[in-house]
Amino acid sequence: MSNRESRLMANLRNKIWSIAIVGGTLVLAFVLLRYIVMSPDKAKAGYSTIAGLPGWLTPIIMVALGAGIFWLGLKVRSDWPEILGAGLIAGAVGVTEMMIGWHKFAIGSSLTPILIPAAVFVALIIFSQMRSR
């Protein structure tokens, strides 16, 4: 195997590990979101105030922080800042859904509120991958 082929295989292994870690994180996030959907009163009580700040400020801080990290991730070679930023933004979408009310987002089924943050996350990751080519 030549040196170029070795580097290509190492890059492929790194991408596979990145995808596996992100996939595992998404599965854990879906489990957590499903718990929140099943008991929204318990979850909503936990978000009424965070660190003394009003609850509605939490998603705004998450989006601002996530957008900054995502933007910085577009400037560097590593994919982790982009994934972290996209996760914070998608998490903010999920928190906002929870604050407004899950039932308002359950259009087709009870999975719709979970699919919206997942779609935001996937769209941001696709955007970042297209920009990094």
N, C-alpha and C positions, 0 to 999 in steps of 0.2 A: 504494500500500500504506500502511495507517495505521500509526501508531506501535505500537499493540498487536500488529498482525500482524507487524511487524518484530521485536518482542521474542519472539513465539512462534516465529518462524523461527530466531532466534538460539539460543533454548533447545533447539530441535530439533537444530540443527547441533552444539551442545555435547554433547547426549546421544548423537548418532551417533558423534562423535569418542571419547567416553568408552567406548562399547560397542566400537568398533574397537580401541582401545588395550587394553582388558581382554581382548577376544577374542584379540588377538595375543599377549598375555602368557600366556593359557591354552594357546595352541598351543605356545609355547616350553616351558611347564611340562610339557605332555604329552610333548614330545620328550625332555626331561630325564628324566621318570619312566620313559619307555620304555627309555632307556639304562640306568637303574638296574635295571629289571626284567630286561633282557637280561644284565647282568653284576652280580648282587647282591653277589658277593664283593668286587669292587673298591669298590663304593659303601659296603658295610658297614664295610670297613677304614678308610675315610675318616671315619666317624662314631663310631669307638671312643672317641676323646677329642677335644673341641673346646675350645681355649683352656685346656687343663689341667683342664676340668671333666669329670665322667663323662658318657658319651654319653646316658644316660637322662634327664639333666637338660635337654638341648637342647629336646625337644618341650614340656616343662613351661614353660620360659622363653618359647618361641615362643607357646604358648597364652596365657600371662599377658600378654605384651606385645601380642599380637593382640587379646585381649579388651579390654584397656584402650584401645587405639587405636580399635577398633570402637565401644566405648561412647562415646568422645569424638566419633567421627564421627556418631553419632546426635544429638548435641547441636548440631552446626554444620550449616550449609546445604550445604557441599560433600560430594560423594560419595566423594572420594578417600580420606579416612581410613577409611571403611567398607570400601572395596575392599581397602585395604592390610591392615586388621585381619582381614578375611575370608580374605585370601591367606595371612597368617601362621598363622591357625588351620588352614586346609586343608593348608598345608605341614607343620604339626606332625602332622596326621593321617597324611600321607604318610611322614614320617620315622619315626613310630611303627610304621607298617606295615612299613617296611623293616627296622627293628630287630627286630621280632617275627618277620618272615619273610614275604616276598611270597607264597610258595606256600600259606600258611595262609589267605590272603584270596582266592585264585583259585578262587572257587566255581563259576562257570559257564565262565569263560574267563580267559585271561591279562590281559584288560583290566579285570577287576573291581577289582584293587587300584588302578588309575588312576581308575576311576569313583567310588570312595568319597570321596577328597578333592575331586574335582570336584563331587560331589553336596553335600558340606558347604559348599563355596564358593558354589554356586548357591543353596542354602537360606538362607545368611546374607545374600546380596545381595537375595533376594526379601523376606526379613524386613525388611531396612533400607529397601527401597523402599516397603513397605507402611507402615512407621512414619513415613516422611517425607511422606506425602500429607497 
